[in-house]
Each structure stands twice: as structure tokens, then as C-alpha cells.
Amino acid sequence: MASTLVVEAKYDLITRRLQEVLGGDSIKAILAEGRTPKAYWGTAPTGRPHIGYFVALTKIADFLRAGVEVKILLADVHAFLDNLKAPLELVAHRTKYYEFLLRTVFTSLGIPTSKLIFVQGSDYQLTREYNLDNYRLCATVTEHDAKKAGAEVVKQVESPLISGLLYPGLQALDEQYLGVDFQFGGVDQRKIFTFAELYLPRLGYAKRAHLMNPMVPGLMGGKMSSSDPDSKIDFLDPPEAVKRKIKKAFCEEGNITENGLLAFINAVLIPISQLRIERRKGETGVDSEEGQGAIGDQNPFVDDDAPEGTVFTIRREGKFGGPPSHYKNYQELEDDFSAKKVHPGDLKTAVNKAIDSLLAPIRKAFVESPEWQEIEKLAYPDPNAKTEPKKKKVGRLSRLNTHTEYLC
């Protein structure tokens, strides 16, 4: 049995900076028993990942610090089912691309990938047992509940496909088949999470806890989306593209509503800065490997002469100049911006510099990996390029063609 102080310290690490927690008492109970909590975070390999992913990936460092066993699900079957966002022949390539990218991003954040378990959905989602459970769910779930659960995640169209109705049920089953105690995702997943809490027990399985991070708005306000190039910055965007997108971003002086740059500082830059400051102090919990083998600049986003406790610095440049502003938390920065003590130009410069430093080691790793470059071409082929017809290869995902009876 663990002491109350240890339990509270680990639970605080697991849940800090989250927007919502459902079933937190079950996590506390596991910690109190001295057991290792198990969690998973999943992503469907569809469009090119954008820097909004930093929110979830950075949070995983806290899980490892608290001794959580973390699985990363590359949900290839989900990618295919979600209104054919990723055609079947591209899914396998995109899955490999996502794994290359995610491993690199984790390493750039100082998060040891040796402690993460990467799993492809098709490794278990095509098994007899999983699909029998899917049938059991289909015989229990109403169309209304399935459609409601996927409303925030599955693409909504005028004439929806049955595949979109299966999506929430499969995500619920993943919790059982991955053997986890809680699932972690964005707050946009909430309806799927509550769906899982309702229906898994009806199959005789345990109800899991659910942890949700806030969503980062796009650069122009609204949701950051892979389908809107101006709303997002991709991990492999070159410096000039990053500068152009940030320059174009909505950032009205004194306006803190729908301000994507302020939101990014709050959800990504300050947490990463805090992570690095804590690491310098040796405050990495039970994760003694954090920071080993990290690539890129690992300094926090503060000036060297900033006061103790600073987590973000904004320098003033140009003809107006002035001393830098140092902030100990996000609220101080938001208050200054609202009071027009921070100019949008200075804010954009600070964000631009920080994002460039985060993306530099990722770009470098891509340039130095011919294998990753080849996968990128296969995963996201130029739509205008002429290609020679190739013989069809039979792989794990191509078995979907002969297992359609499991999916309907």
C-alpha cells in the first residue's frame, strides 16, 4: 500500500493541466494499492499531424513521471472507417509515417520512447474475439447513441456511412483489449468516453477512467484542423512557412478571445517550459530516464537572466523596444495582453521563435532519414504527380478486404 502523500503527488502529476477527469477515484485506488496504472492515447493516421499534438504528447511526460504504463495506439482501422479519410491503400504508409513522427517528437521533448508501447489497431482489431465483441455491441447500442458519441470526432456528412457509427464502439473496446485503466484524449472525445463508460459494463467489462486535455484553437480562431492549412502548423513546416502562418494569425491587440497564439502559449509552450525547468531541478518523479538522448534545444522559453520562477519571456524588439517581460504563469501574460501592455507583434515574435526551436530537431531528423522521407512520399503522395501502376501488395490492412463481415 502506498502512503497518502505519494498517492496524492502521483495523482496531481497525472491530472495537472487537464480540462476534465472522469473516474479519477479509480486511478487513486490503483495508486493506493501500489499498482501501476495503465493508460493509452490513440490517434488515427489520416492527415499530416500538426503542432496541436504537442498538448497531448507533452502531457505523457507527466504520466511517466507518475509511473504510469503508457500505450500509444496507431488506430489504422479507425483511420479507414472515418468516412474514408485515409483510403485503404494509404493507411499502412501513414501509420508508419505517424510512428516515425511521434517517436521523433517524443525524443525532442526528452520523453524516453523506450518506456512507451506502440500498438497498431489492426494487430488485435481483426481478431475473432474483438469482432465478436463488436457484434455484441452492435446488438446493444442504438443508432442514436452511436451517432451522438461520434458527433465531435467522426466527420459529419449528409449521407453518413455505417462505418462512422462503428467508430465509437471500437474505441470503447480498445480500452478492454489494450488492458488499460484509463484512456487519455482531447475534450472533443468526451462523448465517446461517456459512451464507453455506459456500454463496456453491459458487455461485462470494467468501466475505465477518462482524462481530457483542452483543445488548442487554430491560428485564425476556431478548431485547429488538418483539413484547414491556414489554421495549423505542421511538424515539418519550414521556418518561412511557420513565420508566414504566425504573421497571418488573428491576434488583435487586447483581444484574448479566440486568440490561437495565446492559447498555444498556455497549452503548449508554458507546459514545455515548466517541464524543462523541473527536469533541470531533477524533478522527474520516477522517470529517471527523462531527458536522456533528447534532441534539439532543451532550454525553457525564458531569458537567462529572468527572475526565479519565470516560465515564459517576451522580448520587445523594433523601434519601440523596451525591457523584456517575464511571466511566472499564463494568467499574468493574459492580463498584460488584455491591458495592451504586450503588443501583438512582440507576442508573435516570441511564439515564432519558440515554435521554430521545437520544430528544428524534428525537421533535422526527417532530413537525415531517407527511410522516413520515402514513407512520407508514399503516405502523402503529390496529387498532381503521374504514377506508374504497381502490383498490389498484401499486408495486414489489406486483410480488411477479406474480413468485411467483421465490419458490418
C-alpha positions in Angstrom: 0.0 0.0 0.0 1.3 3.5 -0.9 1.2 6.4 1.5 -1.5 9.1 1.1 1.2 11.7 0.3 2.7 9.5 -2.5 -0.8 8.8 -3.9 -1.7 12.5 -4.0 1.6 13.5 -5.5 1.3 11.0 -8.3 -2.4 11.8 -8.9 -1.6 15.5 -9.1 1.0 14.8 -11.7 -1.4 12.6 -13.7 -4.2 15.2 -13.7 -2.5 18.5 -13.8 -3.3 20.9 -16.6 -6.2 18.7 -17.8 -9.6 20.2 -18.6 -11.6 17.3 -17.2 -11.3 14.0 -15.4 -14.0 11.3 -15.3 -13.5 8.5 -12.8 -10.4 9.8 -11.0 -11.2 7.9 -7.9 -10.5 4.6 -9.7 -7.0 5.9 -10.5 -6.4 6.9 -6.9 -7.5 3.4 -5.8 -4.9 1.8 -8.1 -2.2 4.1 -6.8 -3.2 3.4 -3.2 -2.8 -0.3 -3.8 0.7 0.3 -5.1 -0.2 -1.0 -8.6 1.0 0.6 -11.8 -1.8 2.4 -13.6 -2.1 1.6 -17.3 -3.2 4.1 -19.9 -3.5 4.6 -23.7 -3.6 7.6 -26.0 -4.6 6.9 -29.6 -4.5 8.7 -32.9 -5.9 7.7 -36.3 -3.3 8.1 -39.0 -5.1 10.3 -41.5 -3.9 13.9 -42.4 -0.5 15.3 -41.6 -0.2 15.8 -37.8 0.0 19.4 -36.7 1.6 21.1 -33.6 -1.6 20.9 -31.7 -0.5 17.3 -30.9 2.1 18.9 -28.6 -0.6 19.2 -26.0 -1.2 15.5 -25.6 2.4 14.4 -26.2 3.8 16.7 -23.6 1.3 15.6 -21.0 2.5 12.0 -21.4 5.7 13.1 -19.7 3.6 13.6 -16.5 2.2 10.1 -16.8 5.7 8.6 -17.0 6.8 10.7 -14.1 4.0 9.2 -12.0 4.9 5.7 -13.1 2.0 5.1 -15.5 2.5 2.4 -18.2 1.6 4.2 -21.5 0.5 2.7 -24.8 0.4 4.7 -28.0 -2.3 3.4 -30.3 -1.9 3.9 -34.0 -5.5 3.4 -34.9 -5.2 2.3 -38.5 -8.6 0.6 -38.7 -10.2 3.7 -37.3 -8.5 5.8 -39.9 -10.1 3.7 -42.6 -13.5 3.8 -41.0 -13.7 7.5 -40.5 -15.5 8.4 -43.7 -12.6 7.0 -45.8 -10.4 9.9 -44.7 -7.4 7.7 -45.5 -8.0 5.3 -48.4 -7.1 1.7 -47.5 -4.0 1.6 -49.7 -2.6 4.7 -47.9 -3.3 3.7 -44.3 -0.3 1.4 -43.8 2.1 4.1 -45.1 0.5 6.8 -43.0 0.7 4.5 -39.9 4.5 4.2 -40.4 4.8 8.0 -41.0 2.9 8.7 -37.8 5.2 6.4 -35.8 8.3 8.0 -37.3 7.0 11.4 -36.4 5.7 10.6 -32.9 8.9 8.9 -31.8 10.8 11.9 -33.0 8.6 14.4 -31.3 8.8 12.4 -28.0 12.6 12.4 -28.3 12.7 16.1 -28.9 10.6 16.6 -25.8 13.0 14.5 -23.7 10.4 11.7 -23.3 12.0 8.3 -23.4 10.3 6.2 -26.2 11.8 3.1 -24.6 9.1 3.5 -21.9 6.2 3.8 -24.4 4.5 0.8 -26.0 3.4 1.4 -29.6 0.5 -0.7 -30.9 -1.3 -0.8 -34.2 -5.0 -1.3 -34.0 -5.0 -3.9 -36.7 -2.8 -6.1 -34.5 -5.8 -7.0 -32.5 -8.9 -5.4 -34.1 -9.2 -8.1 -36.8 -9.2 -11.0 -34.3 -12.2 -13.2 -33.8 -12.7 -12.2 -30.2 -12.6 -8.5 -30.8 -15.1 -8.7 -33.6 -17.4 -10.9 -31.7 -17.5 -8.2 -29.0 -18.1 -5.6 -31.8 -21.2 -7.7 -32.8 -22.3 -7.8 -29.2 -22.0 -4.0 -29.0 -23.9 -3.6 -32.3 -26.7 -5.7 -30.8 -26.9 -3.4 -27.8 -26.1 0.2 -29.0 -28.8 2.3 -30.6 -28.2 4.3 -33.7 -28.9 7.4 -31.8 -26.2 6.7 -29.1 -23.6 5.7 -31.7 -24.2 8.8 -33.8 -24.2 11.1 -30.7 -21.0 9.6 -29.4 -19.1 10.3 -32.6 -20.5 13.7 -33.3 -17.4 15.6 -32.3 -14.8 13.2 -33.8 -16.3 11.4 -36.8 -16.7 13.5 -39.9 -20.4 14.5 -40.2 -21.8 14.3 -43.7 -25.3 14.5 -45.2 -25.4 10.8 -46.0 -23.3 9.1 -43.3 -21.7 5.7 -43.7 -22.3 2.8 -41.3 -18.5 2.9 -40.6 -18.9 6.1 -38.7 -21.4 4.5 -36.4 -19.0 1.7 -35.6 -16.1 4.1 -34.7 -17.2 4.9 -31.1 -17.8 1.2 -30.2 -14.4 0.2 -31.5 -12.8 2.9 -29.5 -14.6 1.7 -26.4 -13.5 -1.9 -27.0 -9.9 -0.7 -27.3 -9.8 0.1 -23.6 -10.6 -3.6 -22.9 -8.3 -5.1 -25.5 -5.4 -2.8 -24.6 -5.8 -3.7 -20.9 -5.8 -0.2 -19.6 -7.2 1.6 -16.6 -7.8 4.9 -18.3 -7.9 6.5 -21.7 -6.4 9.9 -22.4 -7.5 12.2 -25.2 -8.8 15.6 -26.1 -12.0 17.0 -24.6 -13.5 16.6 -28.1 -13.5 12.8 -27.3 -15.8 13.3 -24.2 -19.0 11.8 -25.8 -17.0 8.7 -26.9 -15.6 8.4 -23.4 -19.1 8.6 -21.7 -20.3 6.1 -24.4 -17.6 3.7 -23.3 -18.4 4.2 -19.6 -22.0 3.2 -20.4 -21.6 0.3 -22.7 -18.5 -1.6 -21.6 -20.1 -2.7 -18.4 -23.0 -4.0 -20.4 -20.5 -6.4 -22.0 -19.3 -7.4 -18.6 -16.1 -5.3 -18.8 -14.9 -2.7 -16.2 -15.6 1.0 -16.6 -12.5 2.9 -17.2 -11.4 6.4 -16.2 -11.1 9.1 -18.8 -8.7 12.1 -18.8 -9.1 15.0 -21.2 -6.7 17.8 -22.3 -8.0 21.1 -23.6 -8.2 21.6 -27.4 -6.0 24.3 -29.0 -7.8 26.7 -31.3 -6.5 27.3 -34.8 -4.3 30.3 -35.7 -7.3 32.0 -37.2 -9.6 31.1 -34.3 -11.9 28.1 -34.2 -10.6 24.5 -34.3 -7.0 23.6 -35.4 -7.7 21.2 -38.2 -5.6 19.1 -40.6 -8.1 20.0 -43.3 -7.5 23.8 -43.0 -3.9 24.7 -43.9 -4.2 28.2 -42.5 -5.4 27.1 -39.1 -2.4 24.9 -38.3 1.3 24.5 -38.5 2.6 21.0 -39.4 5.6 19.5 -37.7 7.7 19.6 -40.8 6.7 23.1 -42.0 9.8 25.0 -42.9 10.7 28.2 -41.0 9.4 30.5 -43.7 6.0 28.8 -43.6 5.9 29.0 -39.8 6.7 32.7 -40.0 4.1 33.3 -42.7 1.3 31.5 -40.8 2.0 33.2 -37.5 2.2 36.6 -39.2 -1.2 35.9 -40.7 -2.7 34.6 -37.4 -5.5 36.5 -35.7 -4.1 38.4 -32.8 -5.9 41.7 -32.3 -4.4 44.0 -29.6 -6.0 43.5 -26.3 -8.3 40.7 -27.5 -7.9 37.5 -25.5 -11.0 35.8 -27.1 -10.3 33.1 -29.8 -6.6 34.1 -29.8 -4.9 31.0 -31.0 -1.4 32.3 -30.2 -2.2 33.0 -26.5 -3.9 29.6 -26.3 -0.9 27.9 -27.8 1.4 29.6 -25.2 -0.9 28.4 -22.4 -1.4 24.8 -23.6 2.0 24.0 -25.2 4.8 26.5 -24.6 4.4 27.1 -20.9 4.0 23.4 -20.1 7.1 22.5 -22.1 9.0 25.3 -20.4 7.9 24.0 -17.0 8.8 20.5 -18.0 12.3 21.6 -18.8 12.7 23.7 -15.7 11.6 20.8 -13.5 14.0 18.5 -15.3 16.9 20.8 -14.5 16.0 20.6 -10.9 15.8 16.8 -11.0 12.0 16.8 -10.5 11.1 14.0 -12.9 9.3 11.7 -10.4 10.0 8.0 -11.1 11.2 8.6 -14.6 14.9 8.7 -14.2 15.4 8.4 -18.0 13.6 11.6 -18.9 15.9 13.9 -20.9 18.4 11.2 -21.8 19.1 11.2 -25.6 16.9 14.3 -26.1 17.4 16.1 -29.4 17.4 19.8 -30.0 17.5 22.8 -27.7 16.2 21.8 -24.2 16.2 25.3 -22.7 12.9 26.7 -21.3 11.4 29.7 -23.1 12.9 32.2 -20.7 15.8 34.6 -20.7 19.0 33.5 -18.9 18.7 36.5 -16.5 15.0 36.0 -15.9 13.8 36.0 -12.3 13.4 32.7 -10.5 10.0 31.2 -11.3 9.7 32.6 -14.8 8.2 30.2 -17.3 7.9 32.5 -20.4 9.7 35.6 -21.6 8.6 38.1 -24.2 11.2 40.4 -25.6 10.3 43.8 -27.1 12.0 44.5 -30.4 11.9 47.2 -33.1 11.8 50.9 -32.8 9.7 50.9 -29.6 11.9 48.5 -27.8 11.8 48.2 -24.0 12.8 45.7 -21.4 11.6 42.1 -21.7 8.6 40.9 -19.8 8.9 37.8 -17.6 5.9 35.7 -16.6 5.5 33.2 -13.8 2.2 31.8 -15.2 -0.1 32.2 -18.1 -2.6 34.4 -16.3 0.0 37.2 -15.9 0.6 37.2 -19.6 -3.1 37.2 -20.5 -3.7 40.1 -18.1 -0.9 42.1 -19.7 -2.1 41.4 -23.2 -5.7 42.3 -22.3 -4.4 45.6 -20.8 -2.4 46.2 -24.1 0.9 46.0 -22.3 2.1 43.4 -24.7 1.9 44.2 -28.5 0.7 41.5 -30.9 3.9 41.9 -32.9 6.1 41.0 -29.8 3.8 38.1 -29.0 4.0 36.7 -32.5 7.8 37.1 -32.5 8.1 35.1 -29.2 5.8 32.4 -30.4 7.5 32.2 -33.7 10.9 31.7 -32.1 9.6 29.1 -29.6 7.9 27.1 -32.3 11.0 27.2 -34.6 13.1 25.8 -31.7 10.6 23.0 -31.1 10.4 22.0 -34.8 14.1 22.4 -35.7 15.2 18.9 -34.3 12.1 17.3 -35.9 12.9 18.8 -39.3 16.6 17.7 -38.9 15.7 14.1 -38.1 13.5 14.0 -41.2 16.2 15.4 -43.5 18.7 12.8 -42.1 16.3 9.8 -42.5 16.0 8.6 -46.1 13.6 5.9 -44.9 11.2 8.5 -43.3 11.4 10.6 -46.4 10.4 7.7 -48.6 7.5 6.8 -46.3 6.4 10.5 -46.4 6.2 10.3 -50.2 4.1 7.1 -50.0 1.9 8.4 -47.2 1.1 11.8 -48.8 1.7 11.5 -52.5 1.7 14.5 -54.7 -1.9 14.6 -56.2 -0.5 16.1 -59.4 2.3 13.6 -59.9 1.9 10.9 -62.5 2.5 7.4 -61.1 3.1 4.1 -62.7 0.6 1.3 -61.7 2.0 -1.1 -59.2 1.2 -4.6 -58.2 -0.9 -4.8 -55.2 0.8 -5.9 -52.0 -1.0 -8.0 -49.5 -0.4 -6.7 -45.9 -2.1 -6.6 -42.6 -4.6 -3.9 -43.5 -5.4 -5.4 -46.9 -6.9 -8.3 -45.0 -9.8 -5.9 -44.3 -11.0 -6.7 -47.8 -11.5 -10.3 -46.8 -12.8 -9.5 -43.3 -15.7 -7.2 -44.3 -18.1 -9.5 -42.4 -16.5 -8.2 -39.2 -17.1 -4.6 -40.0 -20.8 -4.5 -40.8 
